[in-house]
Amino acid sequence: MANQKHLTIEDRMIIETGLTNGSTRKSIADTLGKSPSTICKEIKLHSIQKEYSRPYMR
């Protein structure tokens, strides 16, 4: 595996495309030549959560 400290913008775009297409984190990691834990950390640290509203909440 590569011993690089940072992911490039291109790497992040590949991760985003993989997630959109339903690829597993392991397959994304294999594509990038990175550890699956690196991909999991990247997703956890840089993902954006949508806020859901409850229409009948009082």
C-alpha distances in whole Angstrom, upper triangle without the diagonal:
4,6,9,12,14,13,16,19,18,15,17,20,17,17,21,21,19,21,25,24,24,20,18,16,13,14,14,10,9,11,9,6,6,7,11,12,11,13,16,16,17,19,21,21,22,24,28,30,33,37,39,43,45,48,50,49,52
4,6,9,11,11,13,16,16,13,16,18,16,17,20,21,20,22,25,25,24,21,20,17,15,16,14,11,11,12,9,7,6,9,12,13,11,13,16,16,16,19,21,20,21,23,27,30,33,36,39,42,45,48,51,49,52
4,7,9,11,13,17,17,14,17,20,18,18,22,23,22,23,26,27,27,23,22,19,17,19,17,13,14,15,12,10,9,10,14,13,11,14,17,16,16,19,20,20,21,23,27,30,33,36,39,42,45,48,51,49,52
4,6,8,10,14,14,12,14,17,17,16,20,21,21,22,25,26,26,23,22,18,18,19,16,14,15,15,12,11,9,11,14,14,11,13,16,15,14,17,19,18,18,21,25,28,31,34,37,40,43,46,49,47,50
4,7,10,13,15,12,14,17,17,16,19,22,21,22,25,26,26,24,22,19,19,20,17,15,17,17,14,13,11,12,15,13,10,13,15,13,12,16,17,15,16,19,22,25,29,32,35,38,41,44,47,45,47
4,6,10,11,9,10,14,14,14,16,19,19,19,22,24,24,22,21,17,18,19,16,14,16,16,12,13,11,12,14,14,10,11,14,12,10,14,15,13,13,16,20,23,26,29,32,35,38,41,44,43,45
4,7,8,6,7,10,11,10,13,15,15,16,19,20,21,18,18,15,16,16,13,12,14,13,10,11,9,12,13,13,9,9,13,11,9,12,14,13,12,15,18,21,24,27,30,34,37,40,42,41,44
4,5,5,6,9,10,11,12,14,15,17,18,20,21,19,20,17,18,18,14,14,16,14,11,13,12,15,16,16,13,12,16,15,11,14,16,15,13,16,19,22,25,28,31,34,38,40,43,42,45
4,5,5,6,9,10,10,12,14,15,16,18,20,19,20,17,19,18,15,15,17,15,12,15,15,17,18,18,15,13,16,16,12,13,16,15,12,14,17,20,22,26,29,32,35,38,41,40,43
4,5,5,6,9,10,10,12,14,15,16,18,17,18,16,18,16,13,13,15,12,10,13,14,17,17,18,15,13,17,17,13,15,18,17,15,16,18,22,24,27,30,34,37,39,42,42,45
4,5,5,6,9,10,11,12,14,15,17,15,15,13,14,13,10,10,12,10,7,10,10,13,13,15,11,10,13,13,10,12,15,15,13,14,17,21,23,27,29,33,36,38,41,41,44
4,5,5,6,9,10,11,12,14,15,14,15,13,15,14,10,11,14,12,10,13,12,14,14,14,11,9,12,12,8,9,13,12,10,11,14,17,19,23,26,29,32,35,38,37,40
4,5,5,6,8,10,10,12,14,13,15,14,16,15,11,13,15,12,11,15,14,17,16,17,15,12,15,15,12,12,15,15,12,12,15,18,20,23,26,29,32,34,38,37,40
4,5,5,6,9,10,10,12,11,12,11,13,11,8,10,11,9,8,12,12,15,14,16,14,11,14,15,12,12,16,16,14,14,17,19,21,25,27,31,34,36,39,39,42
4,5,5,6,9,10,11,9,10,8,11,10,6,8,11,9,9,12,11,13,11,13,11,8,10,12,9,8,12,13,11,11,14,16,19,22,24,28,31,33,36,36,39
4,5,5,6,9,10,10,12,11,14,13,10,12,15,13,12,16,15,16,15,16,14,11,12,14,11,9,12,13,11,10,12,14,16,20,22,25,28,30,34,33,36
4,5,5,6,9,9,11,12,14,12,9,13,14,12,12,16,16,18,16,18,16,13,15,17,14,12,16,17,14,13,15,17,18,22,24,27,30,32,35,35,39
4,5,5,6,5,8,8,10,8,6,10,11,10,11,14,14,15,13,16,15,11,13,15,13,11,15,17,15,14,16,18,19,23,24,28,30,33,36,36,39
4,5,5,6,7,8,11,10,8,12,14,13,14,16,16,16,13,15,15,11,11,14,12,9,13,15,13,11,13,14,16,19,21,24,27,29,32,32,35
4,6,8,10,12,15,13,11,15,17,15,16,19,19,20,17,19,18,14,15,17,15,12,15,17,15,13,14,15,15,19,20,24,26,28,31,31,35
4,6,9,11,14,12,11,14,15,14,16,19,19,20,17,20,19,16,16,19,17,15,18,20,18,16,17,18,19,22,23,27,29,31,34,34,38
4,7,9,12,10,10,14,15,14,16,19,18,18,15,18,18,14,14,18,17,14,16,19,18,15,17,18,18,22,22,26,28,30,32,33,36
4,7,8,6,7,10,11,11,13,15,15,15,12,15,16,12,13,16,15,13,16,19,18,16,18,19,21,24,25,29,31,33,36,36,39
4,5,5,6,9,10,11,13,14,13,13,10,12,13,10,10,14,14,12,15,18,17,16,19,19,21,24,25,29,31,34,36,36,39
4,5,5,6,9,10,11,12,10,10,6,9,10,7,7,11,11,9,12,15,15,14,17,18,21,24,25,29,31,34,36,36,39
4,5,5,6,9,10,10,9,8,5,9,10,8,9,13,13,13,15,17,18,17,21,22,25,28,29,33,35,38,40,39,42
4,5,5,6,9,10,10,10,8,12,13,10,12,15,15,14,17,19,19,18,22,23,25,29,30,34,36,38,41,40,44
4,5,5,6,8,8,9,8,11,10,8,10,13,12,11,15,16,16,16,19,21,23,27,28,32,34,37,40,39,42
4,5,5,6,5,6,5,8,8,6,9,12,11,12,15,16,16,17,20,22,25,28,30,34,36,39,42,41,44
4,5,5,6,8,8,12,11,10,13,15,15,15,18,20,20,20,24,26,28,32,33,37,39,42,45,44,47
4,6,8,10,10,14,13,11,14,16,15,16,19,20,19,20,23,25,28,31,33,37,39,42,44,44,47
4,5,9,10,12,10,9,13,14,13,14,17,18,17,18,22,24,27,31,33,36,39,42,45,44,47
4,7,9,12,10,10,14,15,14,16,19,20,19,21,24,27,30,33,35,39,42,44,47,46,49
4,6,8,7,7,11,12,11,13,16,16,17,18,22,24,28,31,33,37,39,42,45,44,47
4,5,5,7,9,10,11,13,15,16,17,18,22,24,27,30,32,36,38,41,44,42,45
4,5,5,6,9,10,11,12,14,15,16,20,21,24,27,29,33,35,38,40,39,42
4,5,5,6,8,10,10,12,14,15,19,20,24,26,28,32,34,37,39,38,41
4,5,5,6,9,10,11,12,14,18,20,23,26,28,32,34,38,40,38,41
4,5,5,6,9,10,11,11,15,17,20,24,26,30,32,35,38,36,39
4,5,5,6,9,10,10,14,15,19,21,24,27,29,33,35,33,36
4,5,5,6,8,10,13,15,19,21,24,27,30,33,35,34,36
4,5,5,6,8,12,14,18,20,23,27,30,33,35,34,36
4,6,5,5,9,11,14,18,20,24,26,29,32,31,34
4,6,6,9,10,14,16,19,22,25,28,30,29,31
4,6,9,11,15,17,20,23,26,29,32,30,32
4,7,10,13,16,19,22,25,28,31,30,32
4,7,10,13,16,19,22,25,28,27,29
4,7,10,13,16,19,22,25,24,26
4,6,9,13,16,19,21,20,23
4,6,10,13,16,19,18,21
4,7,10,13,15,14,17
4,7,9,12,12,15
4,6,9,8,12
4,6,5,9
4,6,9
4,6
4
